[in-house]
Amino acid sequence: MNEAAVCTEGQYILYWMIAARRTRWNFAFERAADWAKQLGKPLIVFEPLRVGYLWASDRLHRFIIEGMLDNREALADTTVVYYPYVEPTPDADKGLLAALAERACVIVTDEFPAFFLPRMVTAAARRLTVRVEIVDSNGLWPLHATEQVFTSAYQFRRFLQKNLPEHLEVSPKANPLARVVLPKATVPRAITNNWPAAKLERLLADGGLSDLPIDHRVGPASFRGGPVAAGKTLKRFLDRNLARYGEDRNDPEADVASGLSPYLHFGHIATHEIFHKLAEREGWGPKKLAAKATGKREGWWGMTPAAESFLDELITWRELGYNMCAHRDDYDKYESLPDWARLTLEKHARDKRSHHYTLRQLERAETYDKLWNAAQRQLVREGRMHNYLRMLWGKKILEWTPSPREALAVMIELNNKYAVDGRDPNSYSGIFWCLGRYDRPWGPERKIFGKIRYMSSENTARKLPVEGYLERYGG
């Protein structure tokens, strides 16, 4: 990320953990450990958490800090020093990375193509006088293995079927520290005196976040964060829900979704680990791949239909969004929509709306539509929303707001404020899909929607059982 040299006279290797927040199946952590082994230096894992980011809240902070606790425990019996830092006030961390860099041989950090992280890493690397390396641990397909930006899932799927096999042979180590002997590190006292390590248990206690300048109205999610919880979530999905995933994943009452999206977003679990454990369960090997790339959703992997359906979400759809964010700076802007989508939306932008709702009314689920209200309540209460209903949720916001641009702003605000997996490339894919990204023109042309695919609560209720969902989230 810069032209600085490796400082072989430095005291330690610094792994600046900002996106792949885990100690296993992590290319960046593995790279840092390799540097430490090569230079015979200690390794410090520095995992910071700022307060000055958009949508900072008890929900997001708690989820990340739960992961910090897991990472501290994972490294407790090693010679690697784990240094968690939770910023008490905005800009309190100013100078901390530079102070750590002064004694570092090299800094390794995580690549993440969305939110404020790319700008932060670029700016930091420009200022620092030690070599900064950034490592991609986001998915099976490396972000920069192609410069092409894909416009449909079919196009990307067909490309992956042709080109992904060579990358399936390369995985991060399950345990990057296995058979690695490193000297013991310490964080210089001059640094910890100015920037004390976070007292994680105190922050996770009742009221522990109350002094932080973050949004306390958005309470904790209904599920725990961290690599340990992520591993349990994966096991539960594979044991209980995978077999029904292909048939029932759109059914809100069946609730067979993997639940892994928040953990993937914060790097608490790796796509490589999920793929490895699924393949192991399926008795799969590379020889089972189909010889021809067809772009079809099933049949290429050589796994069961349920497993292939899940892989299409995990790899095709998720990494399609990462592809967009890695190569287009305007991934979160209205202007990034396909030409046909913007043309039809603008043609119908002034169409009369039968209902208008403000952001506050939508946030409080105060619409006439019981199913939409239930989905919004799930988002606010739990920090997640059923995947199929999230599509309906976005379509109705387009129908109820004065313009497509305002609809987009409302979707981004509500999703990023309440969803634990908000601010993620995959999350932006879902939002922009509601306005035509990765889709095609649909007929007949309608008011407000134009040629954008239409969805309604009435049609959804006819297609899927929703009575139990309404009962659960209806009040």
N, C-alpha and C positions, 0 to 999 in steps of 0.2 A: 504493500500500500504506500510505500515511500522509497526513497533512494538511499536511506541510511543503511549503514553496515551493521552486521552482527558484532556486538561488543563482547569478545571472548574473555575480557577481564572483568565482566560484570559478576554480580554475586548470585544471580538466580535467573531462571526462566519464568516469565510471567504469562499465565493464561488468563486473559481478560474475558471472562465468561458472561456473555450478554444475550445470547439467543439459544444456543444448545445447552440448556441449563441441566446437564446430567453428567455423570462420570463414566457411563458405559455407552458403547456403540456410538462413539463421538469422534469423528475424524479430527476435529480441532484439538481436543484434549490429547488424542493420540500423537498428533504432531508436536504438541508442547512436550509431552513425555519423551518423544524421540530426540528433541533438541537437548533436553536435560541429560538424557543418557549419553548422547554424542559428546557433549561438552563437560560431562561430569559435574553438573551443577544441580543445586536444589530446584524444586518446582513449587511455585506459589500459584494457587488458584484464587483469583480475585473475582468475586461475584457481587457487583453493585446493584443497587435499586434506587433510582431517582424518585423525587416527588413532583418534579416540574413537568411531567409529560401530560399530554391531553388525556382526559378521562381517568386520571389517577383516582383510585377509590379504594375503600376497604376491601371490596371484592377482588380486585386485581392484586393489590398488595398482599393480602392474606394468601392468595393462591401461590404467588411467587415465593413468599417467605416460607410456606410449608415445604416448597421444593428446596429452599436453602437449607432447611433443617435436615432433609434427607441427604443432601450433598455433604453436609458437615459430618453426618454419621458415616457415610460411605467412605470418607477419607480419614476417619478418626484413627484407624489402626495402621496407617501408612506413614511414610516420611514426608508426604506432600502436605504442605500447609494450606489450609482453607481459610480464606479471609473474606467474610461476608460484610458488606457495608450497606446500611440503609440510611439514606440521606434524611436528616431531621428537618431541614428547611431548604427551600430552593437555592441551588448553587452552593450548598455547603460542601459539595464534593469538588469544588473548583481547586485545581492544583493537585488533587490526590493521584490521578493517573500519571501526571508528570513526575511526581515525587517517586512513585513506584518505578517509573521508567528510568530514572537516573541511575538506579543500581541494577537494571535488568540487562541481560545479554541480548534478548530478543523478546518481543511481545507477540503472542498468538491470540487471535480473537475469532469470533464467529461471524460468518456472513449471513445476513438476513435481508431480503430485498425490499422490505416495506417499512412503513411507519417512519420514525425519526432515525432509526439505526444506521442506514447507509450514510446519511449526512454526518452523524456523530463520529463514525469511524474515520471517514475521509478527513474531517476537520482535525481529529486527534492525530492521525498519522502525519498530517502536514506539519504539525507543530513539534512532534517528538523527534529526538535526535538518535533514536535507536530503531532498528529494523522492526517494522510491524507487518505481520503476515495475517491474512484473512483466509479462513478455511470454510468451505461449503459442506455442511452436514445436513442439508435440508431435505433431500429426497434421493431416490434411486438414480434419477437423471441429473447429472451435474448442470448447474444453472448456465454455465458458459460453454458447454459442449456444442452449442449451436447459438447463432445470433438471430435465428428466425423467430418471429413472433407468430404464434399459431392463432387462428381465428375460429376454430371449432374443435370440439372434442374428437370428432372423427379424424380430422386432419392430424391432430397431435397423436392420437392413438395409433394411427397407421405409421406415423414417423417412429414412435417408440417401438412398435413391433419389428421394424427394420433395424433399429439402431441400439435399442436398450440391452440386448443380450450380452454384449461385451462388458457393460458396466455391472451386470449381475455377478460377474466373477470377482468384483472388488467390493469388500465390505469393511467397515471399521471393526476393530477388535471389540469383542464383548467386554473385555477388561483390559484397557490400555496399559495398566500397571502390572499385568501378569509377567512374572520373571524379569521385572525391571527393578534394579536396586539403585536408589538415588540417595544422596546425602540429605540430611535433615535441614529444612529451611526454617527461617524465622522472618517475620515481617519486622523491619526496623522499628525500634521503639519511637523514634522521632515521628514516624508516620502514624502509628496507632495512638500516640498521644494527641495528635491533631484530629485524627479521623478514627475514633474507636470502633472496633469490630462490633457488629450488631448483636444485641442480646436477643436472640431469636425467640426463646421461650417467653420472654417478657412481652415481646411484640405480638405473640400469638395468644397471650392471655386475654381475658375479657377486658376491654377498654385499652388494650395495649397499643392500638393504632390511633387513639383519640387525640394525641398531641401532634400528629403529623398533619400538615396542611394539604389533605386530600379530601375527596368527596365521601363523607361518612353516611350520606343518605343511601348510597348503593352498598348494601350489606353483603356479607360473605356469600359465596355460591353455595349451592346445596350439596356440593361434592368437594372432597379434599384435593389439594394440589400436590405435586411432587412426583418424582420417579417411582416411589413405592406404590402410591395410589394408581399411577399409570400402569404399572405392571399388573396389579390386581384387576384393573379394568380390562386390560387385554385378555387376561386369563378367563375372566367371567364371560367376555364376549365369545371367545373361542369355544368355551365349554357349553354355554347355554344358548347363544343367539345366532351363531354363524350358520347353522343348518337352515334356519328360517329366514336368513337375511335377504336372499334373492327374491323370495315371494312376498315378504311382509315388511320390507324396509320403509315403504311409503305409508304404512298403517300407523297412525298416531297411538292407537290403543295397544298394538302389539309391542311397540317400544323395543325393537330389536337392533336399533342403531348401536354402533360400537362404543360411543361415548368418548372416543379418543381424541377428538378434534382439539379440545382445550389443552390437552397434554402435548400434542404435536405442536400447537402454536407456541407454547412457552418452552419447547425443547425438552420437556420432561421424559419423552420417549422418542425413539428414532424410528423412522420409516423402515430402516434396515432391520431393526429388531422385530418389528411387527411382521414384515415380510418373511424373515427367517423362521419365526415361530409358526406362522401360517403354513409355509412350505413344508416344514418338518411334520406338522400335523397331517398334511395332505400326502405325505410320502412323495414329494415333488423333487425333480431334478431338472437341470437345463435341457436334457435330452427330450423332455416332454413338450417343449415348445413347438408350436406348429411351424412348418417349414415356410409357409407363405404369410406375408403380412396383408391382411384383408381390411383392417380397420374396424372389424366387428367387435362388439363388447364381450362376446363369449367365444371360446374355442381356441384362442391362441395360447393361453397359459398351459393348458393341459391339466387343469384342476377341476374340481366340482363346480357346477353352475353357481352355487352360493359363494364359493371362494372367489370365483372370477368376477362376480358382481361386486363383491367387496373391494377387490383389487382395482376395479375400474374407478371406484370412488377414491381410494387411497392414492393411486398412482396417476391415472389419466386426469381426473378432474382436479385433484389437489395440485399436482405439479403443473397443470395447465395454467393455473393462477400464478404460481411462482415464476413461470416463464414470462408472463405478462409484466409482472412487477420488476423482474430482473432487467428487462430490456426497454421499458417505457416509463419515463418519469411521471407521466400523466395518468398512470393506471387508476388513480382515484378521482379523476376529473371527468366531467360530463363529455368533454371533447374527445375522450378516448373511445367513445361508443362508435360502432360501425357507421359508415355514412348513411346506409339505408335506414338505420334505427333513428339517427338524429333527424333525418328528413321527415320521416313519418311522425315522430314525436312533435316536431316543430310545426308541422302542418296542422296538428290537432291540439296544439298547446292552449289555444283559446276556447276549446270546446267547453260547453257548459257542464259543470259538475253537479250531480244531484245532491251531493253532500260535501261540505267543507269541514275539515277538522284542523285545529291548531296543533302545533307540536306538543303542547301541554296536554291537550285532550287525547292525543294518540298515546302519549307516554303513560297516561293514567287509564288507558283502555276504556275511553268514554265514547264509543261509537255504537251505532245501532246493530252492528254485526257481532253476534255472540261468539262465533268461531274465531274471528279475528281478535276479539277481546281476550279470549282464552289463550291464544298463542302469545299475545303481548304480555299477559300476566305470567305465563310460564317463563318468558324471557326475563322479566323483572324479578320474579321470585327466585328462580333457580340459576340464572346465568346461562341458560341455553334454551333452544327452541327446537321442536321436532323439524327435521330437515325439509320434509314436504310442505309443512305449514309455513316455513320460512319463505318459500316461494310465493305462496298465496299472500302472506303478510306484505311482501314488497309490492305485489301487483295492486293490492287494495290501496296502499299509500299513494301510488301513482294516480289512482282513480279519485282520491279524496283531497289532493293538494292542488294549489293553483297552477302549477307548471311542472314539467318533468325535472327541471333543475332543482326546484324546491323539494320534489319527491326524493330525489337522490340525496340531498342534504339531510332530510329527515331520516331516511334509512340509515345513512352513515352514522348520524348522531345516536339514534336509538340502539343500533347494533353495537357500535363501539363502546357505548357507555355501559351497556348491561351484559352483553355476551362475553364470556370469558375468552372465547376464541375470536372476538372481534379484532380489528386492526391487522388481520392476517391476510395474505394473498388469497387464500381459499375463501375467506369470508367476503372479500371484495368481489370475487367471482360470482358468488351467490347474489349479492346486491345488484351488480351490473347485469347479470343474466336477466333480472326482472325487467330491464330496459333494453334488452336485445343483444348484449354481448354473448358470443358463442352460440347464438341462435340464428334463425333465418326469418324472413318475412312470412306472416301467416294471414290467411284470409278466413272469413270475409273481413274487410276493413271496417273498424269500429270507431265510434266516438272515443275520444281521449287516447285510446290505445293505438289507433291507426292499424298498422300491420304488425305491431308487437303482440306476441302470444298472450292470449286472454286467459284469465283464471277467475273463478268466482267461488264464494263459500258454498253456494247452493250446489254447484256441480261437484265440489269436493265432498260435501256431505252425502251426495248420491253415490259417489264412487267408493267412499271409505267409511267405516264405522267411526263416528265421532262422539257418540252419546257419552261414553265413559270419560273421554277427554274433556268434554264440556262440563261434566259433573265435577271433575277434578280441579279444573282451572276456571270455572264459570263464575265464581263469586268473589 
